[in-house]
Amino acid sequence: MRIIPITPVIEAPAGQGLYASEDKVYPRAVTGAFARWRWACVALTQLVFYGLPWLQWGNRPAVLFDLAARRFYVFGYVLYPQDFIYLAGLLVVSALSLFLFTAVAGRLWCGFACPQTVYTEIFLWIERKVEGERQARIRLDGAGFSLEKLVKKSFKHLLWGGVALWTGFTFVGYFTPIADLGLEFLQTRMGSWEVFWVFFYGCATYGNAGFMREQVCKYLCPYARFQSAMFDRDTLIVSYDTGRGEPRGSRPRKAEAAALGLGSCVDCTLCVQVCPTGIDIRKGLQYECIGCAACVDVCDTVMDKMGYARGLIRFTTENALARGWSGTQLWRRVLRPRVLVYAGVLLLLSVGMAWSLAARMPLRVDVVRDRAALSRIVAGGRLENVYRLQVMNATEQPQRYRIRAEGLDGLAVAAGDELLVGPAESRWVAVRLQVPYGSAAPGSHPIQFTVDARNGAVQVTERSVFLVPR
């Protein structure tokens, strides 16, 4: 008997599609301590992002990733592809930082410094300035076609497009000197790859921050899905104090909640209206929460108006809520062994990377044997091996280098023992090593190249072998 697998068929209810579209989220503006911190992060990150490509270091940009020349300039450092280890170290430090901050206080990165959050905040600010506050935007979107709607929508999208295009232009300015990039636009050289990527990243910013917004955080970002693996009951998260807030209900201002048999929550739903992902924090921790604390700010404002204590919604831990811990008890548990291990490893790696970068040798040498002529006898009865040396000058001044070799009796550099390498330049040079014929036994003999600067500032040694035929 052959068993035929049956594929289940999922049928949607009558009148409803398989995938239901979500209502657009209209976040309300909010003021407060966390809102100020969030805008401070927006200002700081964008000052760095937009400003660095214009900052000059000598005769070049301070930060430039020159992919065509395979040079990466970071202030006073010139890095080559061989310095990939620093990128790997930076990624490890970033991952450990994410683990540390998530273990301590959840998705702080998402709520305050993530590019998706930052540009969504900027685009929402433009939207509020052009179309008005939450209710005005809802009415405008729900209204039919009108001249007012056309003007406001067109002006908003014009501003959005300008910010997005400038963002793409700045991003590409990290890979092409931004002054040269500006000339390409002025000369309308629309066929260059730089212009393509400016529009590509501009369109990505326009779509993500202008239209997708919270959908990126909820459905595209993987961090929302695996954050629970880094949380525990002692992680600081935005939480609603159910014991204090329930039962919720409206009441006159300054009313005594206990006398009415109610909790502190007045059920104003402002915490939902200010949420950029449109969730209700009163339902408990949800993966959509990005930890921006907008609900904390607005709830504290309501509590002030009602004459109640702040903190109905606040950063706290599950254990602190369940056990009624004081602030001292809470922080004692937040700084738990797991967090201290993360912090210690992160500190060691950061110090190690900084020391390695500071002590980095501004000269690199690679030795490649010439396989076309492994070994040969030349005039004067000497045995010769030919090598190709790549000498990379990681400084921004021209350097003259001397090449020496040792490891065999009578070993000498016959040609190519000195070369001049320009600033941040890499040069290949053919080097011929010779020994008296018969002075060394047949086989492979280890030797060592020494390349040093004429001014004695740096010296690098590289190993190779000298072949003597049988």
N, C-alpha and C positions, 0 to 999 in steps of 0.2 A: 504494500500500500504506500502510495506517495503522498506525503503531507504537503499541502499547499499553504504557504503563509498568507494570512489575511491581514491586509493593511487597514487599520481603523480609519473611518471617515469622520472627521469632525464637522458637525453641522452647526452653523450659527443660528440663533433664534430668529424667527421670522421678522423681517424688517430691519435686521441689524447685520452689518458686515462682520467678517471674521476679525478684522482689526478695527477697533473703534478709535477715532481721532480724539485727541485730548483738547480741552479748552485752553485757550491762550491765557497765559499768566500775566497779570498786570500788577507788578510789584508796586506797593505804595512807598513813597519816600519816607525815610526815617532819620531821626537825629538821636544822638547819644554817644556815649564813650566808645562803643565798639564801631559805630559808624565813622567816627573820627579816625580811629585806628585804621579802618578799612581804606578810607580816602588817603590817609598818610601812606599806606602801602602802595596804593595806585600811583600817587605822586612820585614816590621814591623809585618804584620799578620803571615807570615810564621816563623819568628823568635819566636813569641809567641807560635804558634801551634806546631812546631817541637821541641821547647826547653822546654816547661813546663813539659812534662812527664819525662824528665831527671833531672829536678830540685828536689833536696832532701830537705826535711824539717824534721830535726831530723833523725829518722830511717825509714822514709817512703817518698814516692813521695809527692811533695808539693800539687799536684792536683791529686786526685784519686777518681773515682766513683766506689766503691766496691759494685757491685750489689749483689753478693753472701752473703756478710755480712750485707748488707743494711746500709752501712756507706758511707758518702760522705765527703772526706777530701779536704778542700780548705785552703791551707796554715795553719794558726793556728786554724782553726775551724773544728769541727767534727759535721756533720749534720746527722740527722736521718730522716726516712720517715715522722715523725711527723713535721719536719721543711719544709714540702712541701709549706708552705705559702711563703717562700722566693723565690722558683721557680716561683710561681704565680706572686709575685711582680716583679721579673726580667722580666717575659714575658710582664707584663703591661708596665714597663719602656721601654722595647725594642719596643713595639708597639707605644707608645707615641713618642719615638725618631724617628721612621720611619715617623710618621705623621708630626713631626716638620721639619725634614730635607727635606721631600718631599714638604711640603708647601713652604719652603724657596727656595730650589734649585733642585727640581725634583728628578731624579734617581741617585743622587750622590753615594748612597750605591751600586747600580748596577755597575756603571762605575768605581769605585775605590776600593771597599772592598769586594764585593760579592765573595764567594768561586768559583763560576762558572767563573767569570771574572778573578780572580787571577790565577787559574790553567790553564785557556785558554791562558793567557799571558805567563805563564811559558812554556807551551807546544808549543806555537807559537815561542817563543824565541829559543827553541831547534830545531824546524823545520827550522827556518831561518839559524841557525848555520850549520846545516847538509846539507840542500838542496839549500840554497841561498835565495836571495830576491824574491820579488813577481813574476817578469817575469821568473826568473829561475825555480821557483816552478811550474808555469803554463806550461812551456816548458817540464819540467820533467814529469809531470802528463800526458801531451799530447803525449809524445814520446812512442814508442813501447818498448818491453822488451829489456833490455841491462844489462850488468854487472854493469855499473855505477848506473843504477836505482835500481837494486837489492841490491847493497851494501848500497846506501844512504837510501833507504826505510827501510832496515833491521836494520841499525844502529839507525835510528830515532826511530823506534818502540822499539828497545832494551832500549834506553834512556827513552822513554815514560813509558815503563813497569817498569823500575827501580824507577822512580819518583812516579808512581802510587802505586807500592807495598810499598814503604817507607811511602807514605801518609796513606795507609791502616794500616800499622804496627803502625804508630804513633797514629792514631785515636783509635785503640784498646788499645794502651798503656795508655789511660786515664781511662780504666776500669780494666786493669790488670797491675800490676807493670811491667814496660817496660823491666826491666832486666830479670824478670822471663819469660816474653814473648819471649825474645831473646833466652833463654835457650831452650824453647820449639821448636823453629826453629832449633837450633843447634842439638837437640836430635831427630829431624825429627818426632816429635809426631804429625802426620798429622790428628789424629782423634779428637783433641781438638776443642772446639767451637771457641776459640780465633783464631786459624789458619784459620778456615772457614771465619770468619768475616774480617780478614786481606785481604784475597783474594777477598771477596765480595766487600769491599770498594775500594780495589785496582782496580778491574774491573770497578766499577762505575766511579772512577776518570778517568781511561783510556778511557772509552767510552764517558763520558760527555765532557772532556777537549780536547780529541784528535779527536773525530769524530763529535759529535753532536754540540758542540760549540754554535754558535748563535741560533741554533734551540731550545735549552733549554730556552734561553731568550725570543724567539719569540712565542713559542708554549706551553712550559711546565710550565714556571714560571707564577703564577697567578698575580704577581705584575704588569706585563705589561698590564693586562686587567683592573685592578681597579685603576690604578694610576690616571686616568682622574678625578676620584671622589675627589682626594686630590689636584689637580691642580686648579689654577684660573689664571686670566690674570695678576696677580702680582707675579707669581712664576718664579724664574730664571730658564730658560731653554736654551739649545743650540739652537741658532736661526740664520738664514740667513737673513741679512738686504736686503730685496728685493728692497726697494727704492734706495739704494746705488748701489746694484750689477747689476740691470737690466737696459737696455738689455745687456746680457752677450755676450762675443765673444773674440776670440783670437786677439792679437795685438803684435807688437814688444815691447821688454822690454823698460821701461822708457817712453813709449808712453803716450801722454796726452789723457785720456779716453774721456773727454768732446769734444775734437776736432774731435774724431772719431765717436761721437754719441753713445758711449758705456758706460756701467756702469763699476764698478771696477772688476766684476767677469770676469776672462780671460777664463773661461770654460775649465780649465785644468783637471777637474774631479778628482783631487787628494783627495778632500774631500770624494769622493765615494770610492776611492781605499784604504784609510786608515781606513774606517769604519769597525769595527768588525762584524756588522750585515748586511753590504752591502747595506745600504739605501743611498739615496741622500737627504741630509739635506736641499737642496735648494727647495725641494717640500713642506717644512713646517714641523711642528711637527708631528712625527709618533710614534705610540706606540712601534715600534722596537728600537727607540733610547734609549740607556742606559746611556746617559749623560757622556760618557768617555772623551769628548772634544778632541779626536784625530783630528777631522776635524778643530777645532779651531787652534790647533798647526800648522797643515800643511798649512792652509789658511794664517795664519800670516806670515809664511815663504815665501809664494808666494808674499804676499803684500810687504814684505821687498825687495824682488828681483825686483819687479816692481816699487818700489819707492812710493807706495801708503800707506795711513794710515792703521794701523791694525784695526781689529774689524769687518771685513765684516761678518765673522761668529764669534759669541761670546756668552757668557752667558748674557742674558738680559731677559726682560719680554715683553709680548705682548703689554701691555699698554705703556711701554717705547719706543718700536719700533714705535707704531702707533702715539704717541704724541711727539716724539723727546725729551724725558726727559733727563736731565743731570744726572750725577752719584748721586748727592745728592738727587734729586727727586726720582730716582729709589730706592735707599736704604731706603728712608723714607716710600715708599709704601711696600717694602719687609718686613720691620719690622712693620707690620700692627697688629691690635688687635688679629686676629686669631693666628698669630705666637706668640705673647706675652703671650696669654693664654696657648698655648701648652707648651711654655718654662717655665712658672710659675708652671703649674701642674707637669711637668717633674722634675723641681727642688725640689718641695715639696716632691714628691714621692721618689726621689733619696736620699734626706736628711733623710726622715723618714725611709727608708730601711737601710741606713747606721747606723742610731742611734739605730734601733731595733737590728741589728746584733751586734753592739758594746755592747749593754746592755743585750744581750741574756744570760739567765741563763744556766750555763754549767751543769745542772742537770734536768732530766725529770722524772716524776713519773706518772704512770697510776695505778688506783685502780680498781680491778675486784672482785666482790663478788663471793665466792665459792657457786655455785648453788646446789652442791651435798648435802650440809648440811647448810641450811639457818640459823638455830638456834638450839642449843642443850644445855642441862643441863649437866655439867661436875662435877667431884669430887669437894667437898668443897661447894656444893650448889651455884655454879655460873653459869650464863647464858653466853654462848659463841657464837660468830659469827666468821667465818673464811673468810679471804680475801686473794687475791693474788695481790701482788704489783710488778710492773715492774719498776725497778730502772735503769735509763740509765745515765751512766757517760760520759759526753760530753767533758771531758778533756783527756789529754794523760798521766796522772799520776794516779796510783791507789788511790782510795778514800775509806775511811771508813765512813759509814753513820749510823745515829741513827734514829730509827722510834718511834714516839710518837703519841698518839691519845687523843682527848679531845672532850667534847660535852655532856657527861653524868656523873652524880655523880658516883664515884668509878670505872670509866672506866680505864682499864689498859691493857697493852700489855703483854700477857702471854708467848708468844714465838715469835721468829723472830724479835726482836727489834733492832738488829744490824747486819750489813753485810758489807763485803768487796767487792768492785767492781773494776775490773781491768781497765786499760787504754782503753778508747773508747769502753767499754763493756756494755752489757745490761744483767741484771739478774732478774729472777723471784724469789720471796720469799713469802712463806706462812706466814701470820701474823694472830695470834689468839687474838681477843679482848674479854675481859670478864668484866661483871658487876655483883654485888651481885644480886641473884635472888629476885625479888620483889621490887628492888630499882627503877624500871622504869615502867611506865604504858605500857600496850600492845599497839603495833603499830610500826610505823616506825619513828625513831628518827635521825635527822641529826647529823653527827659527822664530825670531821676533822682530817685528817692525817697530820702530820708534819714530813718531812724528812730533816735532816740537816747534813752537813759534820762535822766530829769531830773537824776539824780545824776551824770551824765557818765561812768558806768562803761563803757557799751558804745555802739557806734554801728554801724548796718548800712545799706548802700546797695543799692538794687535799681533796675535799668533798666526802662523802659517806653517807650511812645510817646504823643504827644498828636496827635490827629487834627483837622485843619482842613479842613472841607468846601470843595469848589470852588464 
